[in-house]
Amino acid sequence: MNFSRYLFDDVATANAFDKQGFFKTGDIARREGDNYFILGRASQDIIKSGGYKISALDIEREILALPYVSEVMVVGVADEEFGERVAALVTLLDEEAESEALTIAQLREDLRGRLVGYKLPTLLRVVKGDLPKTASGKVLKKKLGLEYFPSPGWGNVSQVRAWHSPNSRL
């Protein structure tokens, strides 16, 4: 079944479709040959850092592949130097493990062979339990990003671990 219109809202319906009649999902994708790759929602899954457009979903996939990670959420956090920083909110498989056990340096080292340097997280926060989700099972990125990595102010949150480049002004 295809989406055809909003009931009783002609203006919203007109704004939801492009000039060719395609529904505007807000997703960003890339095409390689006959294959399409969904990179994420333009509003929350694309991080603009240091001139790069980075898919949060690509980073989440690689972090989830680490043997000690249970759940992850990756968001962009406002930053004066880079535009946005790559921030990862992680829950560990072993909830009894001390949350201090995972450092930003260790996470970056474990991801180094999986991601190029500019995609590596520069902010990390480890939490216990499940990440809050919508009724459909999606992590509440907009809400949680601001809650766990307040902007401005993430630097004043002791649970946020930050990585600083040796060339950084920070």
Beta strands, then each sheet from edge to edge (+ up, - down):
strand 1: 27-32
strand 2: 35-41
strand 3: 46-49
strand 4: 52-55
strand 5: 69-79
strand 6: 83-92
strand 7: 123-127
strand 8: 161-162
sheet 1: 1+ 2-
sheet 2: 3+ 4-
sheet 3: 5+ 6- 7- 8+
end
